[in-house]
Amino acid sequence: MAPVKFGIGQSVRRQEDDALIRGKGRYTDDHTPSDALHALMLRSPHAHATYSIDASRARGLAGVALILTAADVGDLGGLPCQFSLPDQPFTAPPYPILPKDEVRHVGDAIAFVVADTVEHARDALEAIEVGWTPLASVVGVANSVKDGAPQVWSDHVGNVLFDVSLGDKKAADAAFAGAHAVAEISIVNPRVVTNFMETRAAVCEYDAGRDHLTLTVGSQGSHRLREILCRSVLKIPMEKMRVICPDVGGGFGTKLFPYREYALIAVASKKLHRTIKWTAERSDHFVGDSQGRDNVTTARMALAHDGRFLGMDVDLMGDMGAYLSTFGPDIPYSGAGMLPGLYDIQAFHCRVRAVFTNTVPVDAYRGAGRPEAAYVVERLVDAAARKIGMTPDAIRRKNFISPEAMPYRTATGKIYDSGDFATHMKRAIEIAKWQEFPKRAEAAKKRGFVRGIGLATYVEVCGTMGRERADVRLDANGDVTVLIGTQSTGQGHATAYAQIIADQFGIPPERVHLMQGDTDVVATGLGTGGSSSIPSGGVSVERATRKLGAQLREIASEALETSAADLEISDGSIRIAGTDRSVSLTDLAKRADPSKLTADESFSSADGTYPNGTHLVEVEIDPATGKIELVNYVVVDDFGVTLNPLLLAGQVHGGTMQGIGQALMEHAVYSEDGQLVTGTLMDYALPRAADGVSITFETHNVPCATNPLGIKGAGEAGAIGSCPAVVNAIIDGLWREYGIDHIDMPTTPERVWTAIQNAQRSR
């Protein structure tokens, strides 16, 4: 048996943290070879324009080594979109590394400058002569699909990439025709900027003798990045590039994708036979990295007289921005597949349109379509409760899919394998003392505040990245090394994988070493996304460790002259069960055939896993200012199996705070002419500790029936349940006090105050 203190289910502290808190982390920007040149990108100040460029004077400035424009990189492939519809093919417009003659959003790239210092590169950037001819632009999907709207791409009439349906429109129409009542909402899920702590950076080194590139980059996956860059953009054999990912300071999906700078730095390094470094400033991040969310949705629910959901109909428009990022069109489409939520809704229809605008491209951001779906259905369910005079918990309880119905196939084809939705909602209500809320609301009113309470239940799909391989080996000193292509961006993979190994080998976390993020060292890898690392990578590690253990017991059986079936591995040795006869893993490593000291296995969660849960929020609203304060927050989640309670709580807290930020303050605002008004941290609000509240977190786990470890995944869940819970709580207070039944995110003090003033004037 593995020592309880190290294994699955225990609160082992993160072994990664010691180096990080001592300032010994190694991020891409820490890698600066002494002979490195430095690069900067010149970006468009216009949302849509044609241009001419003359870099001749800038090329002659002191320290300038190279300036790349569209004319210099015409042989490169563009950044590819890796999503296609199953039944309706669409043609992606070009996404050139440097667009020739025409730009389509503020921040679009037009030149890449390389110089001996950042300062000289900036001088050259300012010396490049650009002639601009502004063109008409369009911002916002509602404006983009209007008749006569400016066209982002002439080949996509009406600015629509695709217009498809999910579900059964005929069945949904029949449900609405026979409905006792219909609830309807029209909501905006605003665009957000991901704002991870470490901005993107890259260093490229060229070995002329081998014609070989080494790219050091902060990414969520070295192998996928190399494959796209080599095959689609640079058009070179993959063995000609090594990609190394050191420590990565946050990703949230946005660092999973290839970007223009990675191709340009490779081209420049090869041309100059020099090492080149590029580090994004925060202003680059705001207009150069993919952004998130940005949906406009109308949703209706057909209701029976007793509150049962008869049918659901949704019209969803997702903003793609000006180009198609790697998975951009997949976000609204796949997100729509989760719109039925936790409810037994068989008559379902959703129209999905992917729409171009003259803005930064949109792609996956923590949850990637699932937060958007949960926000729609949970706002709609609350509206349905108000419509029919039921409480929010009662209408949910009436319509939840029951545990007995598992496995349950949704109207969009998702198969929920397990869950007990009513129980985790009930537990959240108990913790929050929901029944005593009227007393708290009355006390708040006496103090001049409006109190609101709201909840949201959610379900998401995880682990769908594909097949992940893990290699586990016994080192000469008896330690164990894991080689895997998932990429930690702060989650604690090294600790989690060490716990899985401890369950079988009984060695402490410090004796397990993780090797990741190096295409020369790790054989394959899908990277990290969709909360797949533990549901898929964790299973691969467990299987490889079990396989290695069997091999080691066979070797030890010869040394101990006994059957392998009589042996157990624990405390760094293999012993005959029930005796003191043993051989250490160190001794075993010395006497064994090296090929027997390593094992690999892989796993793919083809159908995904379905974590779910309840978020419950209580707020106080100051009607004089519109300011909102969170005063209570409860989360009860079903993650199947908890690998490490400390890591899990950290993931839930972090995701929840991101959702709180979006609900209360975050918003990428574009002006009518396509300028990003909130283009710096002086203008774009991010949540701070004071904006949150102490979170009470519990699990009510029902093991996943389709995952060998029973794990469902947890990395994005906090960001999925939080937004609708916070907004539902705000609307609860505003509805009860002022009859206000709608407000869009972000619920800023100005928006809340204005809504209150308008409601009071209309009375």
C-alpha positions in Angstrom: 0.0 0.0 0.0 1.2 3.5 -0.8 1.6 5.8 2.2 -1.7 7.6 2.7 0.1 11.0 3.0 1.3 10.9 -0.6 -1.4 9.2 -2.6 -4.5 10.1 -4.5 -7.0 12.0 -2.4 -4.5 13.7 -0.1 -3.7 17.4 0.3 -0.1 17.2 -0.8 1.5 20.7 -1.1 2.7 21.7 -4.5 6.3 20.7 -5.0 6.6 23.3 -7.8 6.1 26.2 -5.4 9.4 26.3 -3.6 11.4 27.4 -6.7 8.7 29.8 -7.8 8.4 31.6 -4.4 12.2 31.9 -4.2 12.4 33.6 -7.6 14.0 30.5 -9.2 11.3 29.9 -11.8 12.6 30.0 -15.3 10.2 31.7 -17.8 10.9 32.5 -21.5 11.9 36.1 -20.7 14.6 34.7 -18.4 16.3 33.1 -21.3 18.5 35.8 -22.9 21.6 34.5 -24.7 24.3 37.1 -24.6 24.4 37.5 -28.4 20.6 37.8 -28.8 19.0 40.4 -31.0 15.7 41.9 -30.0 12.4 42.1 -32.0 9.3 44.2 -32.0 6.1 44.2 -34.0 4.6 47.1 -35.9 0.8 47.0 -35.7 -2.1 48.8 -37.4 -3.7 51.8 -35.7 -6.8 51.3 -37.9 -9.6 48.7 -37.7 -9.8 48.4 -41.4 -7.5 50.1 -44.0 -5.3 49.5 -47.0 -1.7 50.5 -46.6 1.6 51.0 -48.3 4.9 50.6 -46.5 8.4 51.9 -46.9 11.0 50.6 -44.4 14.1 51.8 -46.4 15.0 54.6 -44.0 14.3 52.5 -40.9 16.6 49.7 -42.2 19.5 52.1 -42.2 19.2 53.2 -38.6 21.8 52.3 -36.0 21.6 48.7 -34.7 18.9 47.5 -37.1 19.6 44.0 -38.3 16.4 43.2 -40.2 12.9 44.4 -41.0 10.4 41.9 -42.3 7.3 43.1 -44.2 4.6 41.2 -46.2 6.9 41.2 -49.2 9.5 39.3 -47.3 7.3 36.5 -46.1 5.0 35.8 -49.0 6.2 32.2 -49.2 5.0 31.4 -45.7 1.7 29.7 -45.1 -0.9 31.4 -43.0 -2.1 30.6 -39.5 -4.5 27.7 -39.9 -8.0 27.2 -38.5 -8.2 23.6 -37.1 -11.9 23.3 -36.9 -14.4 22.1 -39.5 -18.1 21.5 -39.3 -19.2 17.9 -39.5 -21.8 18.4 -42.3 -21.3 21.9 -43.7 -17.9 22.8 -44.9 -16.8 26.4 -44.8 -13.9 28.3 -46.3 -11.6 30.1 -43.9 -10.3 33.4 -45.1 -6.5 33.7 -45.2 -4.7 34.5 -41.9 -1.4 35.7 -43.3 1.7 36.1 -41.1 1.9 39.6 -42.3 -1.1 40.8 -44.4 -0.3 42.4 -47.7 -1.9 45.7 -48.5 -4.9 45.5 -46.1 -5.4 45.2 -42.4 -8.6 44.2 -40.7 -8.3 45.1 -37.0 -6.5 47.4 -34.7 -3.3 45.6 -33.8 -3.0 43.7 -37.1 0.7 43.1 -37.8 2.5 44.8 -40.7 6.2 44.7 -39.9 8.7 42.8 -37.7 11.8 44.7 -36.6 15.0 43.1 -35.4 17.8 45.2 -33.8 20.6 44.9 -31.3 18.5 46.4 -28.5 14.9 46.9 -27.8 15.4 50.7 -27.9 16.9 50.6 -31.4 14.1 48.3 -32.5 11.6 50.9 -31.3 13.4 53.7 -33.1 13.2 51.7 -36.3 9.5 50.9 -35.7 8.8 54.6 -35.5 10.8 55.4 -38.6 8.9 53.0 -40.9 6.8 55.0 -43.2 3.2 53.8 -43.7 0.6 55.3 -45.9 -2.9 54.5 -44.6 -6.3 54.6 -46.4 -9.0 53.9 -43.8 -11.9 51.7 -44.9 -15.3 51.3 -43.3 -15.3 48.9 -40.4 -17.8 47.1 -38.3 -17.8 46.2 -34.6 -20.3 43.9 -32.8 -22.1 40.9 -34.3 -25.5 42.6 -34.1 -24.1 45.4 -36.3 -22.2 43.1 -38.5 -25.2 41.1 -39.7 -27.3 44.2 -40.6 -28.1 44.9 -44.2 -25.5 47.1 -45.7 -22.9 46.6 -43.0 -19.3 47.0 -44.0 -17.8 43.7 -45.2 -14.8 42.3 -43.3 -14.2 39.7 -46.1 -15.8 40.1 -49.5 -16.1 36.3 -49.9 -18.3 36.1 -46.8 -21.4 38.0 -47.6 -23.2 39.4 -44.6 -20.1 38.8 -42.6 -21.3 35.3 -41.7 -18.8 32.4 -41.8 -21.5 29.8 -41.2 -25.2 29.5 -40.2 -26.1 26.1 -38.9 -28.6 24.4 -36.6 -28.3 21.9 -33.8 -31.1 19.8 -32.5 -34.6 19.3 -33.9 -36.4 22.5 -34.9 -39.7 20.7 -35.7 -39.8 19.2 -32.2 -38.9 22.5 -30.6 -41.6 24.4 -32.6 -44.2 21.8 -31.5 -43.2 22.2 -27.9 -43.6 26.0 -28.0 -47.0 25.6 -29.8 -48.3 23.6 -26.9 -46.7 25.5 -24.1 -48.5 26.9 -21.1 -46.0 29.8 -20.9 -42.8 30.9 -22.6 -39.8 32.6 -20.9 -37.4 34.5 -23.1 -34.1 36.4 -22.6 -31.8 38.3 -24.8 -28.3 38.5 -23.4 -24.8 39.6 -24.2 -21.8 37.6 -23.0 -19.1 40.4 -23.3 -15.7 40.1 -24.9 -12.8 39.7 -22.4 -9.0 40.0 -22.6 -7.4 36.9 -21.0 -4.6 38.8 -19.1 -2.5 36.0 -17.9 0.4 37.2 -15.6 3.2 36.3 -18.0 2.9 37.9 -21.4 3.9 35.8 -24.4 7.5 35.7 -25.3 9.8 33.7 -27.6 13.5 33.1 -28.2 14.7 31.5 -31.4 18.2 30.1 -31.9 19.5 28.8 -35.3 22.1 26.2 -35.9 23.4 26.8 -39.4 25.4 23.6 -39.4 22.3 21.4 -38.9 19.9 23.9 -40.5 18.0 23.6 -37.2 15.8 26.0 -35.1 15.3 25.9 -31.4 12.3 27.9 -30.3 11.9 28.6 -26.6 8.3 29.8 -26.0 5.7 30.1 -23.2 3.0 27.9 -24.7 0.4 25.4 -23.5 1.8 22.7 -25.8 5.2 22.3 -27.5 4.3 19.5 -29.9 1.1 21.0 -31.3 2.9 24.3 -31.8 5.8 22.8 -33.6 3.5 20.8 -35.9 1.5 23.8 -36.9 4.5 26.0 -37.4 6.5 23.5 -39.4 3.8 21.9 -41.5 1.4 24.8 -42.1 3.5 28.0 -41.8 7.3 27.5 -42.3 6.8 24.4 -44.5 9.8 22.6 -43.1 10.3 19.0 -41.7 9.4 18.9 -38.0 12.8 17.4 -37.2 14.2 20.8 -38.2 12.7 22.5 -35.1 12.9 21.9 -31.4 10.3 23.6 -29.2 11.0 24.1 -25.5 8.4 25.4 -23.0 10.0 26.4 -19.7 7.8 27.7 -16.8 4.6 29.2 -18.2 2.9 31.9 -16.2 -0.8 31.3 -17.0 -2.5 30.4 -20.3 -6.3 30.0 -20.0 -6.4 28.6 -23.5 -4.9 31.7 -25.2 -1.3 30.3 -25.1 -2.3 27.1 -26.8 -2.4 28.7 -30.3 0.4 29.6 -32.8 1.0 33.3 -33.3 2.6 35.4 -35.9 5.7 36.3 -33.8 6.7 32.6 -33.6 6.9 32.2 -37.4 8.6 35.6 -37.8 11.2 35.1 -35.2 12.1 31.7 -36.8 12.4 33.3 -40.3 14.5 36.2 -38.9 16.8 33.9 -36.9 17.5 31.7 -40.0 18.1 34.7 -42.3 20.5 36.4 -39.8 22.0 33.2 -38.4 21.5 34.9 -35.0 19.5 34.3 -31.8 16.5 36.5 -31.6 14.3 37.4 -28.7 10.8 38.8 -28.6 8.7 39.7 -25.5 5.2 41.1 -25.7 4.4 44.2 -23.8 1.0 44.3 -22.2 -0.2 46.6 -25.0 0.8 43.8 -27.5 -1.3 41.4 -25.5 -4.4 43.5 -25.7 -4.4 43.7 -29.5 -2.2 40.8 -30.6 -3.5 37.8 -28.6 -6.8 36.1 -29.1 -9.6 37.3 -26.9 -12.5 35.4 -25.3 -16.3 35.1 -25.1 -18.3 37.7 -27.1 -21.7 36.1 -27.8 -25.1 37.6 -28.4 -27.9 35.2 -27.6 -31.7 35.1 -27.6 -33.1 32.0 -25.8 -36.7 30.8 -25.1 -38.0 28.1 -22.8 -41.4 26.5 -23.4 -43.1 25.7 -20.0 -45.8 23.4 -18.9 -48.3 24.6 -16.2 -46.3 22.8 -13.5 -43.0 24.3 -14.5 -41.6 21.4 -16.6 -39.4 22.4 -19.5 -41.1 21.3 -22.7 -38.6 22.7 -25.2 -35.8 25.2 -25.7 -35.0 27.4 -28.7 -31.8 29.5 -29.0 -30.4 31.9 -31.5 -26.6 32.4 -30.9 -24.2 34.6 -32.7 -20.5 34.3 -31.9 -18.0 37.0 -32.8 -14.9 35.6 -34.6 -13.1 38.9 -34.9 -11.3 39.6 -38.2 -9.6 36.2 -38.7 -10.2 32.7 -37.6 -8.0 31.7 -34.7 -7.0 28.0 -34.3 -10.2 26.8 -32.8 -12.3 30.0 -33.0 -15.4 28.8 -34.9 -15.5 25.7 -32.6 -16.2 27.8 -29.5 -19.8 28.9 -30.2 -20.6 25.7 -32.1 -19.4 23.2 -29.4 -20.6 25.5 -26.7 -24.1 25.3 -28.1 -23.9 21.5 -27.6 -23.9 22.2 -23.8 -26.9 24.5 -23.8 -29.4 22.0 -22.4 -27.4 22.0 -19.2 -28.4 19.7 -16.5 -32.0 19.6 -17.6 -34.2 17.0 -19.3 -34.9 18.9 -22.4 -35.5 16.7 -25.5 -37.1 19.2 -27.7 -34.2 21.5 -28.4 -33.1 23.7 -31.3 -30.2 26.2 -31.6 -29.2 28.3 -34.6 -25.5 29.1 -34.5 -23.9 31.9 -36.5 -20.2 32.6 -36.6 -19.7 36.3 -37.6 -16.7 38.4 -38.7 -16.0 41.8 -37.2 -13.1 44.2 -37.5 -11.7 43.2 -34.1 -9.0 41.0 -32.6 -9.7 37.2 -33.3 -11.7 35.3 -30.6 -10.8 31.8 -29.5 -10.9 29.5 -26.4 -10.7 31.2 -23.0 -11.1 29.2 -19.8 -14.1 27.0 -20.5 -14.2 27.6 -24.3 -17.9 27.8 -25.0 -19.1 26.0 -21.9 -19.2 29.2 -19.7 -21.2 30.9 -22.4 -23.7 28.0 -22.6 -24.1 27.8 -18.8 -24.7 31.5 -18.7 -27.5 31.3 -21.2 -29.4 28.4 -19.8 -29.0 29.4 -16.1 -30.2 33.0 -16.8 -33.1 31.5 -18.8 -34.1 29.1 -16.0 -34.3 32.0 -13.5 -36.4 33.9 -16.0 -38.7 30.8 -16.4 -39.0 30.6 -12.6 -40.1 34.3 -12.4 -42.5 33.7 -15.4 -44.3 30.8 -13.7 -44.0 31.9 -10.1 -41.7 29.2 -8.9 -38.5 29.5 -6.8 -35.2 29.1 -8.6 -34.4 25.9 -6.7 -37.8 24.4 -7.2 -37.9 24.8 -11.0 -34.4 23.3 -11.2 -35.3 20.4 -9.1 -38.4 19.8 -11.2 -36.3 19.6 -14.4 -33.0 18.0 -13.4 -32.0 14.8 -15.1 -32.3 12.1 -12.4 -29.4 9.9 -11.4 -31.5 6.9 -12.5 -31.5 8.2 -16.0 -27.7 7.9 -16.4 -26.2 7.4 -18.9 -28.3 10.2 -20.4 -28.1 11.3 -24.0 -28.9 15.0 -24.4 -30.8 16.5 -27.4 -27.4 17.6 -28.7 -25.8 14.1 -28.5 -23.8 14.5 -25.3 -23.8 11.5 -23.0 -23.7 12.3 -19.3 -22.4 9.2 -17.6 -23.1 10.1 -14.0 -24.3 12.8 -11.6 -26.6 13.7 -8.8 -27.6 17.3 -9.5 -30.3 17.8 -7.0 -28.1 16.7 -4.2 -25.3 19.1 -4.8 -27.8 22.0 -5.2 -29.5 21.0 -2.0 -26.1 20.9 -0.1 -25.2 24.4 -1.4 -28.6 25.7 -0.3 -28.0 24.2 3.2 -24.5 25.7 3.5 -25.8 29.2 2.4 -28.8 29.0 4.8 -31.1 30.0 2.0 -34.2 29.7 4.2 -32.9 32.4 6.4 -32.2 34.8 3.6 -35.4 37.0 4.1 -34.1 38.0 7.5 -30.7 39.0 6.1 -32.4 40.9 3.3 -34.6 42.8 5.7 -31.6 43.7 7.9 -29.7 44.9 4.8 -32.7 47.1 3.8 -32.6 48.8 7.2 -29.0 49.7 6.4 -30.0 51.1 3.0 -28.8 48.1 0.9 -30.6 45.7 -1.4 -29.7 42.1 -0.8 -30.0 39.4 -3.5 -29.4 35.7 -3.6 -28.9 33.5 -6.7 -27.6 30.2 -7.8 -26.5 28.5 -11.0 -26.0 24.8 -11.7 -23.7 23.8 -14.5 -22.3 20.9 -16.5 -19.3 21.0 -18.8 -17.4 18.6 -20.9 -13.7 17.9 -20.3 -10.9 15.6 -21.5 -11.6 15.8 -25.2 -8.2 16.8 -26.5 -7.4 13.3 -27.7 -4.9 10.5 -26.9 -2.2 11.5 -24.4 0.9 9.4 -23.8 3.0 9.1 -20.7 6.4 7.6 -20.3 7.4 6.6 -16.7 11.0 5.4 -16.0 13.0 4.3 -12.9 16.2 6.4 -12.6 19.5 5.1 -11.4 19.1 6.6 -8.0 15.7 5.0 -7.4 13.7 8.2 -8.3 11.0 8.1 -10.9 10.7 10.4 -13.9 7.5 11.2 -15.9 7.7 12.3 -19.5 4.5 13.7 -20.8 3.3 16.2 -23.4 0.8 18.0 -21.2 2.1 21.5 -20.2 1.6 23.0 -16.8 0.8 26.7 -16.8 0.5 26.9 -13.0 -2.0 24.1 -12.2 0.4 21.8 -10.4 0.9 18.9 -12.8 4.2 17.7 -11.2 2.5 17.3 -7.8 -0.6 15.6 -9.3 1.3 13.1 -11.3 3.6 12.4 -8.3 0.6 11.5 -6.2 -0.6 9.0 -8.9 2.8 7.4 -8.8 2.9 7.4 -5.0 -0.3 5.3 -5.0 1.7 2.5 -6.6 5.3 3.0 -5.6 4.9 4.8 -2.3 7.7 7.4 -2.9 7.3 11.0 -1.8 6.6 13.7 -4.4 10.2 15.0 -4.2 11.4 11.7 -5.7 9.2 12.1 -8.8 10.4 14.4 -11.5 8.3 15.8 -14.4 9.8 16.4 -17.8 7.5 18.3 -20.1 7.6 21.0 -22.8 10.5 19.8 -24.9 9.9 18.1 -28.3 13.4 16.6 -28.2 12.9 14.9 -24.9 9.2 14.0 -24.8 7.9 11.8 -27.6 4.5 13.2 -28.2 2.0 15.6 -26.6 -1.3 17.3 -27.1 -0.6 20.1 -24.7 -3.0 21.4 -22.0 -6.5 22.5 -22.8 -10.1 21.5 -22.0 -9.2 20.3 -18.5 -7.7 17.2 -20.1 -4.4 16.9 -18.3 -5.6 14.8 -15.4 -8.6 13.0 -17.0 -6.4 11.9 -19.9 -2.8 12.4 -18.9 -3.4 11.2 -15.4 -4.8 7.9 -16.6 -1.8 7.5 -18.9 0.6 8.1 -16.0 -1.3 5.6 -13.8 -1.3 2.9 -16.5 2.4 3.5 -17.3 3.3 3.3 -13.6 1.3 0.1 -13.2 3.0 -1.4 -16.2 6.5 -0.3 -14.9 5.6 -1.8 -11.5 4.8 -5.2 -13.1 8.2 -5.1 -14.9 10.0 -4.2 -11.7 8.4 -7.0 -9.7 9.4 -9.5 -12.4 13.0 -8.3 -12.0 12.8 -8.3 -8.2 11.4 -11.8 -8.2 14.7 -13.1 -9.6 16.7 -11.2 -7.0 14.5 -12.3 -4.1 13.9 -15.8 -5.5 10.1 -15.6 -5.2 7.1 -15.2 -7.4 6.3 -11.7 -8.6 2.8 -12.1 -7.3 4.2 -12.2 -3.7 5.9 -8.8 -4.1 4.7 -5.3 -3.2 6.3 -1.9 -4.0 6.4 0.7 -1.2 8.8 3.2 0.4 11.2 3.0 -2.5 11.7 -0.7 -2.4 10.2 -4.0 -3.4 9.6 -6.6 -0.7 8.0 -9.9 -0.2 4.6 -9.2 1.4 4.6 -9.8 5.1 8.4 -10.1 5.4 11.4 -7.9 5.8 13.1 -9.3 2.7 13.4 -6.5 0.1 15.4 -4.9 -2.6 15.6 -1.2 -3.1 14.6 0.5 -6.3 18.1 1.9 -6.5 19.7 -1.6 -6.4 17.1 -2.8 -8.9 18.0 -0.1 -11.3 21.6 -1.1 -11.2 21.0 -4.7 -12.0 18.2 -4.5 -14.6 18.1 -4.3 -18.3 17.5 -0.5 -19.0 14.7 -1.4 -21.4 12.8 -2.9 -18.4 13.1 0.4 -16.4 10.7 2.3 -18.6 7.1 1.9 -19.6 4.7 4.0 -21.6 0.9 4.0 -22.0 -1.7 6.3 -23.5 -5.3 7.1 -22.9 -8.0 9.0 -24.8 -11.4 10.0 -23.2 -13.3 9.7 -26.5 -16.7 10.7 -25.0 -15.3 13.2 -22.5 -16.1 13.6 -18.9 -18.9 15.8 -17.4 -18.1 17.7 -14.2 -21.0 19.6 -12.7 -22.0 21.5 -9.7 -23.8 24.4 -8.0 -22.6 28.0 -7.3 -24.6 30.0 -4.9 -24.0 33.7 -4.3 -25.3 36.4 -2.0 -24.8 40.1 -2.8 -25.5 43.5 -1.4 -26.3 46.4 -3.7 -25.9 50.0 -2.7 -28.7 51.8 -4.6 -27.0 55.2 -4.1 -23.9 54.2 -6.1 -24.8 50.9 -7.8 -21.8 49.2 -6.2 -22.1 45.5 -5.6 -20.5 43.6 -2.8 -20.3 39.8 -2.6 -21.1 38.7 0.9 -21.4 35.0 0.6 -20.2 32.4 -2.0 -20.8 28.7 -1.9 -19.6 26.1 -4.4 -20.5 22.4 -4.3 -19.0 20.4 -7.2 -19.0 16.9 -8.6 -15.5 16.2 -10.0 -15.9 12.4 -9.8 -12.8 11.8 -7.7 -10.6 14.3 -5.9 -6.9 13.8 -6.6 -5.7 16.6 -4.4 -8.1 18.7 -2.3 -5.6 21.6 -2.1 -4.9 21.7 -5.8 -8.6 21.3 -6.5 -9.6 24.2 -4.2 -7.0 26.4 -5.9 -8.4 25.6 -9.3 -12.0 26.3 -8.2 -11.0 29.6 -6.5 -9.1 30.9 -9.4 -11.7 30.0 -12.0 -14.4 31.5 -9.8 -12.5 34.8 -9.4 -12.2 35.0 -13.2 -16.0 34.5 -13.5 -16.6 37.2 -10.8 -14.3 39.5 -12.8 -16.3 39.0 -16.0 -19.7 39.3 -14.2 -18.8 42.5 -12.4 -16.2 44.5 -14.4 -14.3 42.9 -17.3 -15.2 44.1 -20.8 -13.2 44.6 -23.9 -14.9 47.8 -25.3 -14.5 48.8 -28.9 -15.5 52.1 -30.3 -17.7 52.4 -33.4 -14.6 52.8 -35.5 -12.9 49.7 -34.1 -10.6 51.2 -31.6 -10.0 49.1 -28.4 -11.0 51.7 -25.8 -10.0 49.4 -23.0 -6.5 48.7 -24.4 -4.5 49.0 -21.2 -4.8 48.0 -17.5 -5.6 51.7 -16.9 -8.8 51.1 -18.7 -9.6 47.4 -18.4 -10.7 46.3 -14.9 -9.4 43.1 -13.4 -10.7 41.6 -10.1 -8.5 42.1 -7.1 -8.7 40.2 -3.8 -10.9 42.8 -2.4 -13.5 42.2 -5.1 -13.9 38.6 -4.1 -15.2 36.9 -1.0 -14.2 33.9 1.1 -15.5 30.8 -0.9 -17.0 27.8 0.9 -16.1 24.9 -1.3 -17.2 21.3 -1.0 -17.5 18.3 -3.3 -20.3 15.8 -3.8 -18.5 13.4 -6.0 -20.0 10.7 -8.2 -17.2 8.8 -9.9 -17.1 9.1 -13.6 -18.2 5.9 -15.2 -16.1 6.4 -18.4 -12.8 7.3 -16.8 -10.6 4.6 -15.3 -9.7 6.8 -12.4 -13.2 8.1 -12.0 -12.0 11.7 -12.5 -14.1 14.3 -14.3 -11.7 17.3 -14.6 -11.8 20.6 -12.8 -9.6 23.2 -14.4 -12.3 25.4 -15.9 -15.3 24.7 -13.7 -15.1 27.7 -11.5 -15.3 30.0 -14.5 -18.4 28.2 -15.7 -20.7 28.3 -12.7 -19.7 31.7 -11.4 -21.0 34.2 -14.0 -24.7 33.1 -14.0 -24.7 32.7 -10.2 -23.4 36.2 -9.6 -25.8 37.8 -12.1 -28.8 35.8 -11.0 -28.1 37.0 -7.4 -27.9 40.6 -8.6 -31.1 40.3 -10.6 -32.9 38.7 -7.6 -32.3 41.8 -5.5 -33.1 44.2 -8.3 -36.3 42.3 -9.3 -37.6 42.2 -5.7 -36.9 45.8 -5.0 -37.4 47.5 -8.4 -38.9 45.1 -10.8 -35.7 44.9 -12.9 -35.5 41.5 -14.5 -32.5 42.0 -16.8 -29.0 43.4 -16.7 -26.0 42.4 -18.9 -22.5 41.7 -17.8 -20.4 43.4 -16.7 -22.7 44.6 -13.9 -20.7 47.7 -13.2 -21.9 50.2 -10.6 -22.8 52.6 -13.5 -25.0 50.0 -15.2 -26.7 49.0 -11.9 -27.3 52.6 -10.8 -28.7 53.5 -14.2 -31.0 50.6 -14.2 -32.3 51.6 -10.8 -32.8 55.2 -11.8 -34.7 54.2 -14.9 -36.9 51.8 -12.9 -37.7 54.4 -10.3 -38.6 57.0 -13.0 -40.9 54.6 -14.8 -43.0 53.8 -11.7 
